[in-house]
Amino acid sequence: MRRPKPPLFLARAPYRRRRLRDAARLLPVVGIFLLLLPLLWTPDSRVALRSGDVIYFFLVWLGLIGVAAAFAPGLRGGDGTDDEED
């Protein structure tokens, strides 16, 4: 009879740093979706930006800058031991 394998231990700091890198890689995709969203809610087939759309564009842009700035300290190098991926 086999012994059950012990649970895999993942250190918190490298795990969180890896998840933060994953979120940072996903940020441009979310940003493009949010910036293209006004094209989906236009009532007619013409593409005409209104003042509300421009304000929305700049708010999303500032929000993306803020989120990227919040991610930046966590993405700064670490001890370098967890950089080896697959």
MMTF fields as JSON, N, C-alpha, C and O atoms, coordinates in Angstrom:
{
  "mmtfVersion": "1.0.0",
  "mmtfProducer": "UNKNOWN",
  "numBonds": 343,
  "numAtoms": 344,
  "numGroups": 86,
  "numChains": 1,
  "numModels": 1,
  "chainsPerModel": [1],
  "groupsPerChain": [86],
  "chainIdList": ["A"],
  "bondAtomList": [4, 2, 8, 6, 12, 10, 16, 14, 20, 18, 24, 22, 28, 26, 32, 30, 36, 34, 40, 38, 44, 42, 48, 46, 52, 50, 56, 54, 60, 58, 64, 62, 68, 66, 72, 70, 76, 74, 80, 78, 84, 82, 88, 86, 92, 90, 96, 94, 100, 98, 104, 102, 108, 106, 112, 110, 116, 114, 120, 118, 124, 122, 128, 126, 132, 130, 136, 134, 140, 138, 144, 142, 148, 146, 152, 150, 156, 154, 160, 158, 164, 162, 168, 166, 172, 170, 176, 174, 180, 178, 184, 182, 188, 186, 192, 190, 196, 194, 200, 198, 204, 202, 208, 206, 212, 210, 216, 214, 220, 218, 224, 222, 228, 226, 232, 230, 236, 234, 240, 238, 244, 242, 248, 246, 252, 250, 256, 254, 260, 258, 264, 262, 268, 266, 272, 270, 276, 274, 280, 278, 284, 282, 288, 286, 292, 290, 296, 294, 300, 298, 304, 302, 308, 306, 312, 310, 316, 314, 320, 318, 324, 322, 328, 326, 332, 330, 336, 334, 340, 338],
  "bondOrderList": [1, 1, 1, 1, 1, 1, 1, 1, 1, 1, 1, 1, 1, 1, 1, 1, 1, 1, 1, 1, 1, 1, 1, 1, 1, 1, 1, 1, 1, 1, 1, 1, 1, 1, 1, 1, 1, 1, 1, 1, 1, 1, 1, 1, 1, 1, 1, 1, 1, 1, 1, 1, 1, 1, 1, 1, 1, 1, 1, 1, 1, 1, 1, 1, 1, 1, 1, 1, 1, 1, 1, 1, 1, 1, 1, 1, 1, 1, 1, 1, 1, 1, 1, 1, 1],
  "groupList": [{"groupName": "MET", "atomNameList": ["N", "CA", "C", "O"], "elementList": ["N", "C", "C", "O"], "formalChargeList": [0, 0, 0, 0], "bondAtomList": [1, 0, 2, 1, 3, 2], "bondOrderList": [1, 1, 2], "singleLetterCode": "M", "chemCompType": "L-PEPTIDE LINKING"}, {"groupName": "ARG", "atomNameList": ["N", "CA", "C", "O"], "elementList": ["N", "C", "C", "O"], "formalChargeList": [0, 0, 0, 0], "bondAtomList": [1, 0, 2, 1, 3, 2], "bondOrderList": [1, 1, 2], "singleLetterCode": "R", "chemCompType": "L-PEPTIDE LINKING"}, {"groupName": "PRO", "atomNameList": ["N", "CA", "C", "O"], "elementList": ["N", "C", "C", "O"], "formalChargeList": [0, 0, 0, 0], "bondAtomList": [1, 0, 2, 1, 3, 2], "bondOrderList": [1, 1, 2], "singleLetterCode": "P", "chemCompType": "L-PEPTIDE LINKING"}, {"groupName": "LYS", "atomNameList": ["N", "CA", "C", "O"], "elementList": ["N", "C", "C", "O"], "formalChargeList": [0, 0, 0, 0], "bondAtomList": [1, 0, 2, 1, 3, 2], "bondOrderList": [1, 1, 2], "singleLetterCode": "K", "chemCompType": "L-PEPTIDE LINKING"}, {"groupName": "LEU", "atomNameList": ["N", "CA", "C", "O"], "elementList": ["N", "C", "C", "O"], "formalChargeList": [0, 0, 0, 0], "bondAtomList": [1, 0, 2, 1, 3, 2], "bondOrderList": [1, 1, 2], "singleLetterCode": "L", "chemCompType": "L-PEPTIDE LINKING"}, {"groupName": "PHE", "atomNameList": ["N", "CA", "C", "O"], "elementList": ["N", "C", "C", "O"], "formalChargeList": [0, 0, 0, 0], "bondAtomList": [1, 0, 2, 1, 3, 2], "bondOrderList": [1, 1, 2], "singleLetterCode": "F", "chemCompType": "L-PEPTIDE LINKING"}, {"groupName": "ALA", "atomNameList": ["N", "CA", "C", "O"], "elementList": ["N", "C", "C", "O"], "formalChargeList": [0, 0, 0, 0], "bondAtomList": [1, 0, 2, 1, 3, 2], "bondOrderList": [1, 1, 2], "singleLetterCode": "A", "chemCompType": "L-PEPTIDE LINKING"}, {"groupName": "TYR", "atomNameList": ["N", "CA", "C", "O"], "elementList": ["N", "C", "C", "O"], "formalChargeList": [0, 0, 0, 0], "bondAtomList": [1, 0, 2, 1, 3, 2], "bondOrderList": [1, 1, 2], "singleLetterCode": "Y", "chemCompType": "L-PEPTIDE LINKING"}, {"groupName": "ASP", "atomNameList": ["N", "CA", "C", "O"], "elementList": ["N", "C", "C", "O"], "formalChargeList": [0, 0, 0, 0], "bondAtomList": [1, 0, 2, 1, 3, 2], "bondOrderList": [1, 1, 2], "singleLetterCode": "D", "chemCompType": "L-PEPTIDE LINKING"}, {"groupName": "VAL", "atomNameList": ["N", "CA", "C", "O"], "elementList": ["N", "C", "C", "O"], "formalChargeList": [0, 0, 0, 0], "bondAtomList": [1, 0, 2, 1, 3, 2], "bondOrderList": [1, 1, 2], "singleLetterCode": "V", "chemCompType": "L-PEPTIDE LINKING"}, {"groupName": "GLY", "atomNameList": ["N", "CA", "C", "O"], "elementList": ["N", "C", "C", "O"], "formalChargeList": [0, 0, 0, 0], "bondAtomList": [1, 0, 2, 1, 3, 2], "bondOrderList": [1, 1, 2], "singleLetterCode": "G", "chemCompType": "PEPTIDE LINKING"}, {"groupName": "ILE", "atomNameList": ["N", "CA", "C", "O"], "elementList": ["N", "C", "C", "O"], "formalChargeList": [0, 0, 0, 0], "bondAtomList": [1, 0, 2, 1, 3, 2], "bondOrderList": [1, 1, 2], "singleLetterCode": "I", "chemCompType": "L-PEPTIDE LINKING"}, {"groupName": "TRP", "atomNameList": ["N", "CA", "C", "O"], "elementList": ["N", "C", "C", "O"], "formalChargeList": [0, 0, 0, 0], "bondAtomList": [1, 0, 2, 1, 3, 2], "bondOrderList": [1, 1, 2], "singleLetterCode": "W", "chemCompType": "L-PEPTIDE LINKING"}, {"groupName": "THR", "atomNameList": ["N", "CA", "C", "O"], "elementList": ["N", "C", "C", "O"], "formalChargeList": [0, 0, 0, 0], "bondAtomList": [1, 0, 2, 1, 3, 2], "bondOrderList": [1, 1, 2], "singleLetterCode": "T", "chemCompType": "L-PEPTIDE LINKING"}, {"groupName": "SER", "atomNameList": ["N", "CA", "C", "O"], "elementList": ["N", "C", "C", "O"], "formalChargeList": [0, 0, 0, 0], "bondAtomList": [1, 0, 2, 1, 3, 2], "bondOrderList": [1, 1, 2], "singleLetterCode": "S", "chemCompType": "L-PEPTIDE LINKING"}, {"groupName": "GLU", "atomNameList": ["N", "CA", "C", "O"], "elementList": ["N", "C", "C", "O"], "formalChargeList": [0, 0, 0, 0], "bondAtomList": [1, 0, 2, 1, 3, 2], "bondOrderList": [1, 1, 2], "singleLetterCode": "E", "chemCompType": "L-PEPTIDE LINKING"}],
  "groupTypeList": [0, 1, 1, 2, 3, 2, 2, 4, 5, 4, 6, 1, 6, 2, 7, 1, 1, 1, 1, 4, 1, 8, 6, 6, 1, 4, 4, 2, 9, 9, 10, 11, 5, 4, 4, 4, 4, 2, 4, 4, 12, 13, 2, 8, 14, 1, 9, 6, 4, 1, 14, 10, 8, 9, 11, 7, 5, 5, 4, 9, 12, 4, 10, 4, 11, 10, 9, 6, 6, 6, 5, 6, 2, 10, 4, 1, 10, 10, 8, 10, 13, 8, 8, 15, 15, 8],
  "groupIdList": [1, 2, 3, 4, 5, 6, 7, 8, 9, 10, 11, 12, 13, 14, 15, 16, 17, 18, 19, 20, 21, 22, 23, 24, 25, 26, 27, 28, 29, 30, 31, 32, 33, 34, 35, 36, 37, 38, 39, 40, 41, 42, 43, 44, 45, 46, 47, 48, 49, 50, 51, 52, 53, 54, 55, 56, 57, 58, 59, 60, 61, 62, 63, 64, 65, 66, 67, 68, 69, 70, 71, 72, 73, 74, 75, 76, 77, 78, 79, 80, 81, 82, 83, 84, 85, 86],
  "secStructList": [7, 7, 7, 7, 7, 7, 7, 7, 7, 7, 7, 2, 2, 2, 2, 2, 2, 2, 2, 2, 2, 2, 2, 2, 2, 2, 2, 2, 2, 2, 2, 2, 2, 2, 2, 2, 2, 2, 2, 2, 1, 7, 1, 1, 1, 1, 7, 7, 7, 7, 2, 2, 2, 2, 2, 2, 2, 2, 2, 2, 2, 2, 2, 2, 2, 2, 2, 2, 2, 2, 2, 2, 2, 2, 2, 1, 7, 7, 7, 1, 6, 6, 7, 7, 7, 7],
  "xCoordList": [0.846, 0.0, 0.895, 1.872, 0.536, 1.32, 0.993, -0.123, 2.011, 1.791, 1.237, 1.679, 0.291, -0.203, 0.885, 1.689, 0.888, 1.883, 1.56, 0.391, 2.577, 2.314, 1.825, 2.164, 1.042, 0.541, 1.692, 2.7, 1.518, 2.534, 2.538, 1.507, 3.697, 3.819, 4.318, 5.348, 3.603, 4.024, 4.249, 3.355, 5.423, 5.712, 4.825, 4.515, 4.431, 3.489, 4.048, 3.379, 5.251, 5.801, 5.965, 5.51, 6.585, 6.686, 5.33, 5.104, 4.429, 3.093, 2.358, 1.774, 2.39, 1.714, 2.366, 1.679, 3.699, 4.407, 4.034, 3.88, 3.892, 3.494, 2.072, 1.803, 1.161, -0.224, -0.28, -1.081, 0.559, 0.611, 1.121, 0.621, 2.119, 2.6, 1.51, 1.375, 0.729, -0.373, -1.407, -1.909, -1.719, -2.668, -2.114, -2.857, -0.815, -0.202, -0.212, -0.355, -0.061, -0.136, -1.549, -1.738, -2.537, -3.929, -4.418, -5.429, -3.723, -4.141, -4.302, -5.291, -3.407, -3.63, -4.875, -5.545, -5.183, -6.377, -7.632, -8.559, -7.657, -8.799, -8.897, -9.992, -7.744, -7.736, -8.279, -9.056, -7.881, -8.392, -9.897, -10.626, -10.364, -11.809, -12.546, -13.56, -12.037, -12.698, -12.649, -13.586, -11.563, -11.47, -12.337, -12.77, -12.593, -13.452, -14.928, -15.785, -15.22, -16.6, -17.543, -18.688, -17.139, -18.073, -18.534, -19.616, -17.735, -18.183, -19.351, -20.139, -19.467, -20.556, -21.867, -22.939, -21.8, -23.049, -23.566, -24.534, -22.94, -23.474, -24.761, -24.793, -25.824, -27.117, -27.177, -27.908, -26.441, -26.497, -25.177, -24.242, -25.113, -23.927, -22.758, -21.633, -23.008, -21.923, -21.05, -21.527, -19.795, -18.866, -18.643, -17.881, -19.31, -19.174, -18.986, -19.849, -17.874, -17.619, -18.294, -18.181, -18.981, -19.626, -18.764, -17.764, -19.155, -18.348, -18.287, -17.252, -19.369, -19.361, -18.401, -17.761, -18.304, -17.367, -15.914, -15.074, -15.633, -14.277, -13.921, -12.804, -14.869, -14.634, -14.419, -13.532, -15.231, -15.067, -13.68, -13.016, -13.25, -11.938, -10.829, -9.957, -10.854, -9.803, -9.888, -8.858, -11.1, -11.228, -10.674, -9.991, -10.961, -10.403, -8.893, -8.18, -8.409, -6.969, -6.285, -5.271, -6.844, -6.292, -6.403, -5.497, -7.507, -7.669, -6.621, -6.075, -6.334, -5.312, -3.93, -3.127, -3.662, -2.39, -2.307, -1.261, -3.398, -3.42, -3.221, -2.475, -3.886, -3.732, -2.308, -1.722, -1.75, -0.371, 0.602, 1.577, 0.339, 1.191, 1.061, 2.029, -0.131, -0.315, 0.394, 0.877, 0.461, 1.142, 2.657, 3.359, 3.172, 4.608, 5.49, 6.488, 5.179, 6.08, 6.168, 7.233, 5.079, 5.096, 5.798, 6.237, 5.912, 6.567, 8.06, 8.788, 8.512, 9.943, 10.637, 10.067, 11.842, 12.558, 12.466, 12.203, 12.675, 12.691, 14.044, 15.067, 14.051, 15.316, 15.778, 16.922, 14.897, 15.294, 15.178, 15.479, 14.753, 14.687, 13.464, 13.479, 12.404, 11.184, 11.046, 9.967, 12.111, 12.039, 12.051, 11.726, 12.411, 12.443, 11.032, 10.449, 10.489, 9.155, 9.249, 9.994, 8.529, 8.447, 9.623, 9.714],
  "yCoordList": [-1.175, 0.0, 1.243, 1.328, 2.192, 3.428, 4.404, 4.466, 5.156, 6.227, 7.431, 7.707, 8.152, 9.362, 10.421, 10.576, 11.136, 12.204, 13.357, 13.677, 13.974, 15.151, 16.301, 16.37, 17.186, 18.308, 19.185, 19.354, 19.731, 20.597, 21.935, 22.599, 22.316, 23.581, 24.652, 24.479, 25.739, 26.884, 28.056, 28.436, 28.611, 29.768, 30.938, 31.105, 31.723, 32.809, 33.893, 34.312, 34.343, 35.477, 35.162, 35.957, 34.056, 33.774, 33.506, 33.867, 32.87, 32.606, 33.912, 34.084, 34.818, 36.109, 36.926, 37.599, 36.868, 37.596, 37.042, 37.8, 35.716, 35.099, 35.5, 35.783, 35.525, 35.931, 37.401, 37.79, 38.221, 39.641, 39.831, 40.684, 39.034, 39.096, 38.661, 39.236, 37.648, 37.218, 38.331, 38.562, 39.016, 40.128, 41.27, 41.915, 41.527, 42.593, 42.245, 43.132, 40.966, 40.558, 40.667, 40.882, 40.523, 40.612, 42.058, 42.325, 42.98, 44.386, 45.015, 45.718, 44.814, 45.408, 44.868, 45.604, 43.603, 43.017, 43.648, 44.001, 43.787, 44.433, 45.892, 46.41, 46.55, 47.95, 48.127, 49.048, 47.259, 47.36, 47.132, 47.831, 46.152, 45.907, 47.135, 47.546, 47.723, 48.887, 50.095, 50.893, 50.242, 51.38, 51.199, 52.182, 49.97, 49.724, 49.602, 49.514, 49.597, 49.457, 50.548, 50.222, 51.816, 52.82, 52.502, 52.926, 51.77, 51.395, 50.419, 50.356, 49.668, 48.698, 49.354, 48.843, 50.477, 51.05, 52.197, 52.86, 52.439, 53.46, 52.936, 51.799, 53.741, 53.26, 53.027, 52.146, 53.781, 53.594, 53.009, 52.82, 52.732, 52.073, 53.043, 52.604, 54.353, 55.322, 55.324, 55.101, 55.573, 55.697, 57.183, 57.833, 57.702, 59.114, 59.205, 58.785, 59.745, 59.887, 61.136, 62.218, 60.974, 62.106, 62.532, 61.888, 63.617, 64.131, 63.127, 63.001, 62.419, 61.401, 60.27, 59.72, 59.927, 58.875, 59.303, 58.503, 60.567, 61.077, 61.119, 60.77, 61.546, 61.556, 60.134, 59.893, 59.177, 57.772, 57.271, 56.571, 57.626, 57.219, 57.672, 56.88, 58.941, 59.456, 58.878, 58.684, 58.601, 57.972, 56.552, 56.139, 55.803, 54.449, 54.522, 53.729, 55.457, 55.626, 55.916, 55.299, 56.864, 57.173, 55.972, 55.72, 55.235, 54.042, 52.987, 52.36, 52.787, 51.816, 52.244, 51.411, 53.542, 54.051, 53.805, 53.401, 54.048, 53.821, 52.356, 52.038, 51.471, 50.036, 49.588, 48.815, 50.065, 49.707, 50.242, 49.573, 51.443, 51.999, 51.203, 51.075, 50.665, 49.845, 48.502, 47.947, 47.974, 46.699, 46.849, 45.887, 48.007, 48.205, 47.804, 47.117, 48.193, 47.783, 46.267, 45.744, 45.569, 44.117, 43.425, 42.283, 44.101, 43.505, 43.773, 43.203, 44.636, 44.886, 43.578, 42.717, 43.419, 42.156, 41.61, 42.349, 40.362, 39.734, 39.126, 39.696, 37.974, 37.306, 36.555, 36.105, 36.415, 35.817, 34.31, 33.697, 33.686, 32.233, 31.692, 30.551, 32.483, 31.982, 32.402, 32.264, 32.913, 33.355, 32.198, 32.383, 31.028, 29.882, 29.348, 28.781, 29.535, 29.039, 28.014, 28.203, 26.957, 25.852, 25.838, 24.975],
  "zCoordList": [0.0, 0.0, 0.0, 0.744, -0.848, -0.963, 0.147, 0.664, 0.485, 1.452, 0.703, -0.412, 1.277, 0.603, 0.534, 1.452, -0.562, -0.734, 0.206, 0.42, 0.759, 1.602, 0.719, -0.463, 1.287, 0.482, 0.0, 0.687, -1.183, -1.77, -1.039, -0.927, -0.549, 0.165, -0.787, -1.44, -0.866, -1.655, -0.706, 0.05, -0.754, 0.094, -0.324, -1.503, 0.633, 0.357, -0.556, -1.5, -0.288, -1.045, -2.529, -3.352, -2.919, -4.357, -5.007, -6.162, -4.253, -4.791, -5.077, -6.147, -4.123, -4.325, -5.427, -6.195, -5.508, -6.554, -7.932, -8.889, -8.027, -9.29, -9.676, -10.843, -8.701, -8.995, -9.374, -10.224, -8.758, -9.098, -10.523, -11.256, -10.915, -12.305, -13.271, -14.352, -12.893, -13.75, -13.916, -15.015, -12.82, -12.888, -13.723, -14.463, -13.613, -14.408, -15.892, -16.734, -16.219, -17.623, -18.167, -19.364, -17.307, -17.733, -17.823, -18.473, -17.189, -17.149, -18.538, -18.743, -19.497, -20.825, -21.531, -22.255, -21.325, -21.948, -21.361, -22.091, -20.051, -19.389, -19.826, -20.042, -19.954, -20.385, -21.788, -22.04, -22.703, -24.079, -24.1, -24.805, -23.325, -23.262, -22.73, -23.295, -21.643, -21.062, -21.986, -22.01, -22.751, -23.663, -24.901, -25.502, -25.283, -26.444, -26.069, -26.949, -24.807, -24.344, -24.871, -25.186, -24.986, -25.53, -26.954, -27.359, -27.706, -29.053, -29.013, -29.957, -27.945, -27.825, -27.412, -27.738, -26.7, -26.218, -27.088, -26.715, -28.237, -29.143, -29.767, -30.237, -29.781, -30.253, -31.772, -32.226, -32.537, -33.987, -34.479, -33.7, -35.746, -36.289, -36.496, -36.733, -36.408, -36.559, -35.323, -34.21, -35.523, -34.397, -34.159, -34.875, -33.156, -32.81, -31.301, -30.53, -30.898, -29.473, -28.941, -29.518, -27.858, -27.196, -26.028, -25.712, -25.392, -24.282, -23.133, -22.479, -22.882, -21.826, -22.136, -21.24, -23.417, -23.818, -23.607, -23.194, -23.894, -23.713, -22.229, -21.846, -21.392, -19.946, -19.449, -18.631, -19.94, -19.575, -19.991, -19.227, -21.189, -21.688, -20.746, -20.391, -20.337, -19.47, -18.054, -17.409, -17.564, -16.25, -16.27, -15.333, -17.33, -17.454, -17.569, -16.953, -18.343, -18.532, -17.193, -16.864, -16.417, -15.097, -14.155, -13.36, -14.243, -13.415, -13.73, -12.822, -15.024, -15.408, -14.923, -14.504, -14.982, -14.465, -12.954, -12.446, -12.249, -10.805, -10.437, -9.511, -11.161, -10.883, -11.195, -10.438, -12.3, -12.647, -11.592, -11.251, -11.078, -10.031, -8.737, -7.989, -8.469, -7.276, -7.422, -6.435, -8.648, -8.896, -8.876, -8.567, -9.192, -9.412, -8.234, -8.452, -6.998, -5.906, -5.737, -5.407, -5.957, -5.825, -6.971, -6.83, -8.11, -9.27, -9.29, -10.102, -8.404, -8.321, -8.011, -7.342, -8.479, -8.296, -6.881, -5.933, -6.757, -5.439, -5.214, -5.594, -4.599, -4.384, -5.619, -5.679, -6.611, -7.884, -7.908, -8.932, -6.818, -6.781, -7.496, -7.958, -7.598, -8.217, -9.662, -10.239, -10.267, -11.662, -12.639, -13.812, -12.194, -13.085, -13.262, -12.338, -14.464, -14.755, -15.852, -16.813, -15.734, -16.697, -17.618, -18.491]
}
